[in-house]
Amino acid sequence: MSFPLLTATAVLPALGAVATAAVPAARRTAAKWLALLVSLATLALAITVLVRFDPDGDRYQLTESHAWIADFGVRYELGVDGIAVALIALTALLIPFIVLAGWHDADPLETGSRRWRPTQGFFALILAVEAMVIISFEATDVFLFYIFFEAMLIPMYFLIGGFGDRAHAGSDENAAAQRSYAAVKFLLYNLVGGLIMLAAVIGLYVVAGNFSLQEIAEARANGSLDMATNTERWLFLGFFFAFAVKAPLWPLHTWLPNAMGEATAPVAVLITAVVDKVGTFAMLRFCLQLFPEASKWATPAILVLAVISIIYGALLAVGQRDIKRLVAYASISHFGFIIMGIFAMTSQGQSGATLYMVNHGISTAALMLVAGFLISRRGSRLIADYGGVQKVAPVLAGTFLIGGLATLSLPGLAPFVSEFLVLVGTFARYPVIGIIATFGIVLAALYTLVLYQRTMTGPVKPEVSAMPDLRMRELVVVAPLVVLLIFLGVYPKPVTDIVNPAVKSTMSDVHKKDPKPEVEAAK
């Protein structure tokens, strides 16, 4: 097709960010509506990409290729497979809810001598992140991917440090210091990972002579590009380190609880449900395709790290007193499942990991956004400051419960299917790893149900006795997410039909086949 659909899907929110930032300061409401309309238009383009994509067609579709920096073999190359299409749709779907949920989060507020940054900047930065994430999913030129992989750190830094959570215990100065610390920690961790990746990107160019993912993968497959074993392993580690920081994988995870705790709830969703998915996606697209032998070599160590993430994140979630930090540690545990599924090197594991990326984005968005609505009413993130909320705000409590049950992967809700596939795929090749990982499910039930019990049940605390239930704008945010959790929990086929052919191609890249069943089916 002649129309550059992939470019338009990324450029539209970028232009929307510029337009939103240019709205006069006195027209804050107009800036909000503009951001919302741009995010809905981007969703329409993402749906068009989804409709035009043929799961049974070529691996990369809707491709675009133009010369960019010819002297260094850098091209503007875009293309999507089933995994990228699913994550672009997830990103475009969540951004309108993030905009609506944060409708008043950046309104001007005098606090002593400090003042919140302009409302326009808040929504412009969200749209800028959306544009960079989408083009990261689309890029098939390694250098092009790297640029936006790193560039998205800038708007995220300002969203965390400049528009932090107002429900902060302590003085305004202490709150500002905590926000700054979280933003700088986020930036430094990801910059270090990015710089190591840059060295690997340069090394890949020295070895391959270009940055085209498809050309390098094809050359590796047909034997015309033969990397030395040590070279491939070092390059793999450079890429994987950056993706593991972004993912986040233990022990490179420590920036996430600070960032999610200090950010507003919508920005926390942007971090863990959107931006962090770039890390796990890149493991599938770049690590496995470019460095198949090194990926297999590193698999045992990565699986151990993934299992540690699952158990460690869940254990720390159990002990949290802060609602948002509890969700952050739960996300670390869930990302452990995703990475475990990717490197189980089975079709069930990788299909489950991709489906988990989508389902985790929806479930975490539902839980965190409802938690944000709860926190904005009480003005506190501490679990101990709540009690009996279900008696005064039953709709809020009910949606909070559904988000929590999805987080613990209750059968009938979307994350269950993906977690089941990941565990089945892991058991098939690494049964001990699979057995240990199942303890994460038990711990997830513990921290989720204890959180609900302590905040929503029991006697009504005086501080929450007048708490209003969800308003119409908040219901518009939460209701579609709840519907999706139930729909994909009962019928995940629309997503699996899109991602399975791409997973099959990835398995072929690493020359892996699913283990044969130990017991043959009865004839």
C-alpha positions as CSV (number, residue, x, y, z in Angstrom):
1,M,0.0,0.0,0.0
2,S,1.2,3.5,-0.8
3,F,-0.1,5.2,2.3
4,P,2.6,5.0,5.1
5,L,0.2,3.6,7.7
6,L,3.0,2.7,10.3
7,T,4.6,6.1,10.0
8,A,1.2,7.8,10.4
9,T,0.4,5.7,13.6
10,A,3.6,7.0,15.2
11,V,3.7,10.5,13.8
12,L,0.1,11.4,14.8
13,P,0.7,11.3,18.5
14,A,4.0,13.1,18.0
15,L,2.3,15.9,16.2
16,G,-0.5,15.8,18.8
17,A,2.2,16.3,21.5
18,V,3.5,19.4,19.8
19,A,0.0,20.8,19.3
20,T,-1.0,20.1,22.9
21,A,2.1,21.8,24.3
22,A,1.3,24.8,22.1
23,V,-2.2,25.4,23.6
24,P,-2.3,28.7,25.5
25,A,-1.9,28.3,29.3
26,A,-5.4,29.7,29.9
27,R,-6.9,26.9,27.8
28,R,-6.1,23.9,29.9
29,T,-9.3,22.1,29.2
30,A,-8.8,22.5,25.5
31,A,-5.4,20.9,25.8
32,K,-6.9,17.9,27.6
33,W,-9.6,17.4,24.9
34,L,-7.0,17.7,22.2
35,A,-4.8,15.1,23.8
36,L,-7.8,12.8,24.2
37,L,-8.9,13.2,20.6
38,V,-5.4,12.6,19.3
39,S,-5.1,9.4,21.4
40,L,-8.5,8.2,20.0
41,A,-7.4,9.0,16.4
42,T,-4.2,7.0,17.1
43,L,-6.3,4.1,18.4
44,A,-8.2,4.2,15.1
45,L,-5.0,4.0,13.1
46,A,-3.8,1.1,15.3
47,I,-7.1,-0.7,14.7
48,T,-6.5,-0.1,10.9
49,V,-3.0,-1.7,11.3
50,L,-4.6,-4.6,13.1
51,V,-7.3,-5.1,10.4
52,R,-4.8,-4.8,7.5
53,F,-2.4,-7.3,9.1
54,D,-2.7,-10.9,7.8
55,P,-1.4,-13.4,10.4
56,D,-0.9,-16.0,7.7
57,G,0.9,-13.6,5.4
58,D,4.6,-12.5,5.3
59,R,6.4,-12.2,8.6
60,Y,6.8,-8.4,8.3
61,Q,4.0,-6.5,6.8
62,L,3.0,-2.9,6.0
63,T,6.7,-2.4,5.5
64,E,8.3,1.0,4.8
65,S,12.0,1.5,3.8
66,H,13.8,4.8,3.0
67,A,17.4,5.9,2.9
68,W,18.4,7.8,5.9
69,I,22.1,7.9,6.8
70,A,23.4,6.1,3.7
71,D,27.1,6.4,4.6
72,F,26.6,4.2,7.7
73,G,24.0,1.9,6.3
74,V,21.2,3.4,8.4
75,R,17.7,3.2,6.9
76,Y,14.2,4.3,8.0
77,E,12.7,0.8,8.0
78,L,9.4,-0.2,9.5
79,G,7.5,-3.4,9.6
80,V,5.2,-5.3,12.0
81,D,4.8,-9.0,12.8
82,G,2.0,-10.4,14.9
83,I,3.8,-9.6,18.2
84,A,4.3,-6.0,17.3
85,V,0.7,-5.5,16.1
86,A,-0.6,-6.9,19.4
87,L,1.6,-4.5,21.4
88,I,0.8,-1.5,19.2
89,A,-2.9,-2.2,19.7
90,L,-2.3,-2.4,23.5
91,T,-0.4,0.9,23.6
92,A,-3.0,2.7,21.5
93,L,-5.8,1.3,23.6
94,L,-4.4,2.3,27.0
95,I,-3.3,5.8,26.2
96,P,-6.9,7.3,26.0
97,F,-7.7,5.7,29.4
98,I,-4.4,7.1,30.8
99,V,-5.4,10.6,29.5
100,L,-8.9,10.3,31.0
101,A,-7.6,8.9,34.3
102,G,-5.1,11.8,34.6
103,W,-7.6,14.5,33.7
104,H,-7.0,16.5,36.8
105,D,-3.6,15.2,37.8
106,A,-1.7,18.2,36.4
107,D,-4.1,20.9,37.2
108,P,-2.3,24.0,38.7
109,L,-2.1,23.7,42.5
110,E,-0.4,26.1,44.8
111,T,1.6,24.4,47.6
112,G,3.5,27.0,49.5
113,S,6.0,28.4,47.0
114,R,5.8,25.4,44.6
115,R,3.5,25.1,41.7
116,W,2.7,22.1,39.4
117,R,4.0,22.3,35.8
118,P,1.5,23.4,33.1
119,T,-1.3,21.0,32.3
120,Q,-0.4,21.1,28.6
121,G,3.0,19.7,29.3
122,F,1.7,16.7,31.1
123,F,-0.6,15.5,28.3
124,A,2.0,16.5,25.6
125,L,4.6,14.2,27.3
126,I,2.1,11.3,27.4
127,L,1.5,11.6,23.7
128,A,5.3,11.9,23.0
129,V,5.9,8.6,24.9
130,E,3.1,7.0,22.9
131,A,4.7,8.0,19.6
132,M,8.2,6.7,20.7
133,V,6.9,3.4,22.0
134,I,4.9,2.7,18.8
135,I,7.8,3.4,16.5
136,S,10.0,1.2,18.7
137,F,7.5,-1.7,18.0
138,E,7.6,-0.9,14.3
139,A,11.3,-0.3,13.7
140,T,13.2,-3.1,11.8
141,D,16.4,-1.1,11.6
142,V,18.4,-1.6,14.8
143,F,19.8,1.9,14.9
144,L,16.4,3.4,14.4
145,F,15.0,1.3,17.2
146,Y,17.9,2.3,19.5
147,I,17.2,6.0,19.0
148,F,13.6,5.8,20.2
149,F,14.4,3.1,22.8
150,E,16.6,5.8,24.4
151,A,14.6,8.9,23.5
152,M,11.5,7.8,25.4
153,L,13.5,8.2,28.6
154,I,13.4,12.0,28.3
155,P,9.6,12.5,28.5
156,M,9.3,9.8,31.1
157,Y,11.9,11.5,33.3
158,F,9.8,14.7,33.3
159,L,6.5,12.8,33.9
160,I,8.0,11.2,37.0
161,G,10.0,14.1,38.3
162,G,7.7,16.9,37.4
163,F,4.2,15.5,37.9
164,G,4.6,13.2,40.8
165,D,1.9,11.8,43.1
166,R,0.3,14.4,45.3
167,A,-0.6,11.8,48.0
168,H,2.8,11.8,49.6
169,A,3.5,11.5,53.3
170,G,5.7,14.3,54.6
171,S,6.4,17.9,53.6
172,D,6.3,19.3,50.0
173,E,10.1,19.5,50.0
174,N,10.4,15.9,50.9
175,A,7.9,14.9,48.2
176,A,9.8,16.9,45.6
177,A,13.1,15.3,46.7
178,Q,11.5,11.8,46.5
179,R,10.2,12.5,43.0
180,S,13.5,13.8,41.8
181,Y,15.3,10.8,43.3
182,A,12.9,8.4,41.5
183,A,13.2,10.2,38.2
184,V,17.0,10.4,38.3
185,K,17.2,6.7,39.3
186,F,14.9,5.7,36.4
187,L,17.0,7.8,34.0
188,L,20.4,6.6,35.2
189,Y,19.5,2.9,35.2
190,N,18.1,3.0,31.7
191,L,20.8,5.3,30.4
192,V,23.5,2.8,31.6
193,G,21.6,0.0,29.9
194,G,21.3,2.1,26.7
195,L,25.0,3.0,26.6
196,I,26.0,-0.7,26.9
197,M,23.5,-1.5,24.1
198,L,25.0,1.3,22.0
199,A,28.4,-0.4,22.2
200,A,26.7,-3.6,21.1
201,V,24.9,-1.9,18.2
202,I,28.2,-0.5,17.0
203,G,29.7,-3.9,17.3
204,L,26.9,-5.4,15.3
205,Y,27.5,-2.9,12.5
206,V,31.2,-3.8,12.4
207,V,30.4,-7.4,12.1
208,A,27.4,-7.2,9.7
209,G,28.0,-4.0,7.8
210,N,24.4,-2.7,8.2
211,F,21.6,-2.3,10.7
212,S,18.8,-4.0,9.0
213,L,17.2,-6.6,11.2
214,Q,15.7,-8.6,8.3
215,E,19.0,-8.6,6.3
216,I,21.1,-9.6,9.2
217,A,18.7,-12.3,10.3
218,E,18.5,-13.7,6.8
219,A,22.3,-13.7,6.4
220,R,22.6,-15.5,9.7
221,A,20.0,-18.1,8.6
222,N,21.6,-18.8,5.2
223,G,25.1,-18.9,6.6
224,S,26.4,-15.9,4.7
225,L,27.1,-14.1,8.0
226,D,29.0,-16.2,10.5
227,M,29.7,-14.6,13.8
228,A,32.5,-15.9,16.1
229,T,31.0,-17.5,19.1
230,N,32.5,-15.1,21.6
231,T,31.5,-12.1,19.5
232,E,27.9,-13.2,19.3
233,R,27.7,-13.8,23.0
234,W,29.2,-10.3,23.9
235,L,26.8,-8.6,21.5
236,F,23.9,-10.6,22.9
237,L,24.8,-9.6,26.4
238,G,25.0,-5.9,25.4
239,F,21.5,-6.0,23.9
240,F,20.0,-8.2,26.7
241,F,21.3,-6.0,29.5
242,A,19.5,-2.9,28.2
243,F,16.3,-4.9,27.7
244,A,16.5,-6.5,31.1
245,V,16.8,-3.0,32.7
246,K,13.7,-1.8,30.8
247,A,11.8,-5.1,31.5
248,P,12.7,-5.0,34.5
249,L,14.5,-8.2,35.5
250,W,16.1,-8.9,38.9
251,P,18.6,-7.5,40.0
252,L,18.2,-4.6,37.5
253,H,14.7,-3.8,38.8
254,T,15.2,-1.4,41.7
255,W,14.3,1.7,39.8
256,L,10.7,0.5,39.2
257,P,9.2,0.7,42.7
258,N,10.5,4.2,43.2
259,A,9.3,5.4,39.8
260,M,5.8,3.9,40.1
261,G,5.5,5.0,43.8
262,E,6.3,8.6,43.1
263,A,4.5,8.9,39.7
264,T,0.8,9.6,39.4
265,A,-1.3,6.5,38.9
266,P,-1.7,7.1,35.1
267,V,2.0,7.6,34.6
268,A,2.7,4.5,36.7
269,V,0.5,2.6,34.2
270,L,2.4,4.2,31.3
271,I,5.6,2.9,32.8
272,T,4.7,-0.7,33.6
273,A,1.9,-1.4,31.0
274,V,3.4,0.4,28.0
275,V,7.1,1.4,28.3
276,D,8.4,-1.7,30.0
277,K,6.9,-3.9,27.3
278,V,9.5,-2.5,24.9
279,G,12.1,-4.5,26.8
280,T,10.4,-7.8,26.7
281,F,9.3,-7.3,23.1
282,A,12.9,-6.5,22.1
283,M,14.1,-9.7,23.6
284,L,11.9,-11.6,21.2
285,R,12.6,-9.4,18.2
286,F,16.3,-8.6,18.5
287,C,18.0,-11.0,21.0
288,L,16.5,-14.2,19.5
289,Q,16.6,-13.2,15.9
290,L,20.0,-11.7,15.8
291,F,21.8,-13.9,18.2
292,P,20.1,-17.3,18.2
293,E,23.1,-19.4,19.4
294,A,23.9,-16.9,22.2
295,S,20.3,-16.9,23.2
296,K,20.3,-20.6,23.7
297,W,23.7,-20.4,25.6
298,A,22.3,-17.8,28.0
299,T,19.0,-19.5,28.5
300,P,19.8,-21.3,31.8
301,A,21.1,-18.2,33.5
302,I,18.2,-16.1,32.3
303,L,15.6,-18.6,33.5
304,V,17.2,-18.6,37.0
305,L,17.0,-14.7,37.0
306,A,13.4,-14.9,35.8
307,V,12.4,-17.3,38.6
308,I,14.2,-15.1,41.2
309,S,12.2,-12.1,39.8
310,I,8.9,-14.1,40.2
311,I,9.5,-15.1,43.8
312,Y,11.4,-12.0,44.9
313,G,8.8,-9.6,43.5
314,A,5.9,-11.5,45.0
315,L,7.6,-11.8,48.5
316,L,8.3,-8.1,48.6
317,A,4.7,-7.3,47.4
318,V,3.4,-9.3,50.4
319,G,5.3,-7.1,52.8
320,Q,4.4,-3.7,51.3
321,R,2.6,-1.0,53.2
322,D,2.2,1.3,50.1
323,I,-0.5,0.4,47.6
324,K,1.4,1.6,44.6
325,R,4.7,0.0,45.5
326,L,2.8,-3.3,46.1
327,V,1.6,-3.1,42.5
328,A,5.1,-2.3,41.3
329,Y,6.6,-5.4,43.0
330,A,3.8,-7.5,41.7
331,S,4.7,-6.3,38.2
332,I,8.3,-7.3,38.7
333,S,7.0,-10.8,39.5
334,H,4.8,-10.8,36.4
335,F,7.7,-9.7,34.1
336,G,9.6,-12.7,35.5
337,F,6.8,-14.9,34.1
338,I,7.0,-13.1,30.7
339,I,10.8,-13.5,30.4
340,M,10.6,-17.1,31.6
341,G,8.1,-17.8,28.8
342,I,10.3,-16.2,26.2
343,F,13.4,-18.2,27.1
344,A,11.6,-21.5,27.7
345,M,12.1,-21.8,24.0
346,T,8.7,-23.5,23.4
347,S,5.8,-22.3,21.3
348,Q,3.5,-22.4,24.3
349,G,5.9,-20.4,26.4
350,Q,6.5,-17.7,23.9
351,S,2.8,-17.4,22.9
352,G,2.0,-17.2,26.6
353,A,4.7,-14.6,27.1
354,T,3.3,-12.4,24.3
355,L,-0.3,-12.9,25.5
356,Y,1.0,-12.1,29.0
357,M,2.4,-8.7,27.8
358,V,-1.1,-7.8,26.5
359,N,-3.0,-9.1,29.5
360,H,-0.6,-7.7,32.1
361,G,-1.0,-4.3,30.5
362,I,-4.8,-4.5,30.8
363,S,-4.9,-6.0,34.3
364,T,-2.3,-3.6,35.7
365,A,-4.0,-0.6,34.2
366,A,-7.3,-1.7,35.8
367,L,-5.8,-2.2,39.2
368,M,-3.5,0.8,39.3
369,L,-6.0,3.3,37.9
370,V,-8.7,2.2,40.4
371,A,-6.0,2.4,43.1
372,G,-5.2,5.9,41.9
373,F,-8.9,6.9,42.2
374,L,-8.9,5.5,45.7
375,I,-5.7,7.3,46.7
376,S,-7.0,10.6,45.3
377,R,-10.0,10.4,47.5
378,R,-8.2,9.6,50.8
379,G,-4.9,11.5,50.0
380,S,-2.8,8.5,51.2
381,R,-1.0,5.6,49.6
382,L,-0.7,3.6,52.9
383,I,-2.8,0.5,53.1
384,A,-3.3,1.1,56.9
385,D,-5.2,4.3,56.2
386,Y,-8.1,2.4,54.6
387,G,-10.8,0.1,55.8
388,G,-14.4,-0.7,55.0
389,V,-14.3,1.1,51.6
390,Q,-16.7,-1.5,50.1
391,K,-19.5,-0.3,52.3
392,V,-19.3,3.3,51.2
393,A,-18.0,2.9,47.6
394,P,-19.1,-0.5,46.4
395,V,-18.5,0.0,42.7
396,L,-14.9,1.2,43.4
397,A,-14.4,-1.8,45.7
398,G,-15.8,-4.2,43.1
399,T,-13.6,-2.9,40.2
400,F,-10.6,-3.0,42.6
401,L,-11.4,-6.6,43.4
402,I,-11.6,-7.6,39.7
403,G,-8.3,-5.9,39.0
404,G,-6.8,-7.7,41.9
405,L,-8.2,-11.1,40.9
406,A,-6.8,-10.5,37.4
407,T,-3.4,-9.8,39.0
408,L,-3.4,-13.1,40.8
409,S,-4.5,-14.8,37.5
410,L,-7.9,-16.1,38.5
411,P,-9.4,-18.5,36.0
412,G,-11.9,-16.7,33.8
413,L,-9.8,-13.5,33.7
414,A,-7.3,-12.7,31.0
415,P,-3.9,-13.2,32.8
416,F,-4.8,-16.8,33.7
417,V,-4.6,-18.0,30.1
418,S,-1.2,-16.4,29.5
419,E,0.3,-17.6,32.8
420,F,-1.0,-21.1,32.2
421,L,0.6,-21.2,28.7
422,V,3.9,-19.9,30.1
423,L,4.0,-22.5,32.9
424,V,3.0,-25.3,30.4
425,G,5.7,-24.2,28.0
426,T,8.3,-24.1,30.8
427,F,7.3,-27.4,32.3
428,A,7.8,-29.0,28.9
429,R,11.5,-28.2,28.8
430,Y,12.5,-27.1,32.3
431,P,10.3,-28.8,34.8
432,V,12.2,-27.7,37.9
433,I,12.0,-24.0,36.9
434,G,8.3,-24.4,36.3
435,I,7.7,-26.0,39.7
436,I,9.5,-23.2,41.5
437,A,7.7,-20.5,39.5
438,T,4.3,-21.8,40.6
439,F,5.0,-20.6,44.1
440,G,4.7,-17.1,42.6
441,I,1.0,-17.8,42.0
442,V,0.5,-18.7,45.7
443,L,2.2,-15.5,46.8
444,A,0.1,-13.5,44.3
445,A,-3.1,-14.8,45.9
446,L,-1.7,-13.8,49.3
447,Y,-0.7,-10.2,48.5
448,T,-3.8,-9.5,46.5
449,L,-6.3,-10.8,48.9
450,V,-4.6,-9.3,51.9
451,L,-4.6,-5.9,50.1
452,Y,-8.3,-6.2,49.4
453,Q,-9.1,-7.3,52.9
454,R,-7.2,-4.5,54.6
455,T,-8.5,-1.7,52.4
456,M,-12.0,-2.7,51.5
457,T,-13.4,-4.9,54.2
458,G,-13.9,-4.5,58.0
459,P,-15.2,-1.5,59.9
460,V,-15.5,1.7,58.1
461,K,-12.7,4.1,59.1
462,P,-13.9,7.7,59.8
463,E,-11.5,9.1,57.2
464,V,-13.3,7.1,54.4
465,S,-16.9,7.3,55.7
466,A,-17.8,10.0,53.2
467,M,-15.8,8.7,50.3
468,P,-17.7,9.0,47.0
469,D,-18.0,6.1,44.6
470,L,-16.6,6.1,41.1
471,R,-17.8,9.1,39.0
472,M,-18.8,8.8,35.4
473,R,-15.4,9.7,33.9
474,E,-13.8,7.1,36.2
475,L,-16.3,4.5,35.1
476,V,-15.6,5.2,31.5
477,V,-11.9,4.5,32.3
478,V,-12.4,1.3,34.2
479,A,-15.4,-0.4,32.7
480,P,-13.9,-1.2,29.3
481,L,-10.8,-2.6,31.0
482,V,-12.9,-4.9,33.1
483,V,-14.8,-6.1,30.0
484,L,-11.6,-6.8,28.2
485,L,-10.3,-8.8,31.2
486,I,-13.4,-11.0,31.1
487,F,-13.6,-11.3,27.3
488,L,-9.9,-12.3,26.9
489,G,-10.1,-14.6,29.9
490,V,-12.9,-16.5,28.2
491,Y,-11.9,-16.1,24.6
492,P,-8.2,-15.3,24.0
493,K,-8.2,-16.7,20.4
494,P,-8.3,-13.2,18.7
495,V,-4.9,-12.4,20.2
496,T,-3.3,-15.9,19.9
497,D,-4.3,-16.1,16.3
498,I,-2.3,-13.0,15.6
499,V,0.8,-13.8,17.6
500,N,1.2,-17.5,17.0
501,P,2.6,-17.3,13.5
502,A,5.2,-14.8,14.7
503,V,6.1,-17.1,17.6
504,K,6.5,-20.0,15.1
505,S,9.0,-17.8,13.1
506,T,10.9,-16.9,16.3
507,M,11.2,-20.6,17.2
508,S,12.6,-21.2,13.8
509,D,15.1,-18.5,14.2
510,V,16.6,-20.2,17.2
511,H,16.3,-23.7,15.6
512,K,14.1,-25.0,18.4
513,K,11.2,-27.4,18.3
514,D,8.7,-28.2,21.0
515,P,9.6,-31.3,23.1
516,K,7.6,-34.3,22.2
517,P,5.1,-35.5,24.9
518,E,6.4,-38.2,27.1
519,V,3.1,-40.0,26.8
520,E,1.6,-40.5,23.4
521,A,-2.0,-39.7,22.8
522,A,-4.3,-42.7,22.5
523,K,-5.2,-43.7,19.0
